[in-house]
Amino acid sequence: MADPSPLVERFEQNRARLRAIAYRMLSSLDEADDAVQQVWLQLSRSSADGVENLDAFLTTIVVRVCLNALRARSTRREEPMGAHVPDPLISRVFEPGSVMKMLTATAAISRKVVTPNTLIDDSGVMQIGSIQIADADRRPMGMIPFKTVIAYSRN
């Protein structure tokens, strides 16, 4: 790769999204920032020339870095020093779908089940057996690209 500046620019365009994914998975801003930094280090040390979808590639890396961090937590127990101050950004409960949605979307793109431009039918309501699941505002978006589904997803 002759000129790294386009790669830097593309990474910076994804930084906030990668940080949000890492934060949702790790529940710590410091650890999320560390995960994003690891993603950059991995990207800058490898050749991204053959990467067809850089956004999906970066998402996959950040999810794997976060999963490794979560595994490491279970093997080394850490006790905080001093009083515990809850993180205000995670003091409210998130629906499990918030995290699982990103993992599922990453897996679908990684395994080429969908592409970011695959059209998805959003009718606003889904019927599963006798249970109806509806969007909060019940406004269907119609046929939309997969990347739009993730961008506008609400829990």
Salt bridges, closest charged atoms under 4 A:
GLU12 OE2 - ARG15 NH2 2.93
GLU31 OE1 - ARG73 NH2 2.58
ASP33 OD1 - ARG19 NE 2.51
ASP55 OD1 - ARG10 NH2 3.24
GLU78 OE2 - ARG76 NH1 2.97
GLU79 OE2 - ARG77 NE 3.03
ASP135 OD2 - ARG154 NH2 2.12
ASP137 OD2 - ARG139 NH2 2.77
ASP137 OD1 - ARG154 NH2 3.54
